[in-house]
Amino acid sequence: MDPEDRTRVRDAPRSATGREWEVFVREDADGALQHVGSVTAGDADAAHDRASDLFGWTARDVWLCPADETRRYTAHTLGEPAGGESA
């Protein structure tokens, strides 16, 4: 797939109750970081606590990125199944 096929996903707050954080984990020293989800928290320390409870209990590393500083690009319409097939 060519990068030109991707469009930027609209930037909009995803939570009205706090800051959203994207969570990445690495299971072992040789593994790649994997995006596992997001959490809502007021600061990085609280986000780490929440992410560790939800996603990081087996992870070697937990990385957090403020969602409002993350840019998403996609080649499909959000809510559409992967591959573009109709539901």
N, C-alpha and C positions, 0 to 999 in steps of 0.2 A: 504494500500500500504506500502510495506517495504521500509525503507530509502535506502536499497541497490539497489533498482530499479531506484534511481535518479542519474543522472550524473551532473557534474558541467558544467555550461554554460560558454563558452569561454569568458575570460576577454579581452575586446577590447573597445577602446574609442567609445562612441556613438555620440559624437559631436566634430566637428572640430572648433567650435566657442567659446567654454567655458567649464566650468566644469559642469557635470551633477549631479543633486541632486535628490534623491528619496524622495517623499513626503508622509507623513503619517498624517492622521487627526483623531481626536476624537471628535465626535459630542456632547457628554454630559459626565458628570462626571462618570457615570456608564458604559459608552461604551468602547468598545475595540478600539485600534488604527487600522485604516484601511489604507492600501496602496492605494493611489488614482492616482498616476502617477509620473511623473518626470518633472523637469524644468532645463533649462540651465542658469547658472549665474556664475559670477566671484568669488563671495564669499557668505557666509551664509546669510548675511543681504539682499543682492540683491535676493538671492534664496527665502528668506522668503517673501519679497515683491511680487515677481512673483507668488509664490505658494499661497499666500493669495488672490491675484486677481483671480487666476484660480480655486482654490479648497477650500480655507479656509474661505470663506465669511460666512458660517454658523457654522464653527467648533469652538469648545472650545479650542482645542489645535492643533498646527501644529508642527510636528517634521520633521527635515531634516536630511538626511544621505548622505554623498558623495557617489555617485554611484560607484566610483572606489574603495571604501572601503567596498562595499556590495558584498557578494558572493551569486550567484544564483545557485540553484540546481533544476533540473526538471526530471520528468519521461517521458517526451514526447519530440519530436523534435520540436524546435521552428518553428512557422509557421504552425504547424499541429493543427487541431481543437482539443479542449478538448475532451478527451475520445478516441483519436487515430483514429477516423473515417476519411476516405478520403474525401476531399472536392469535 
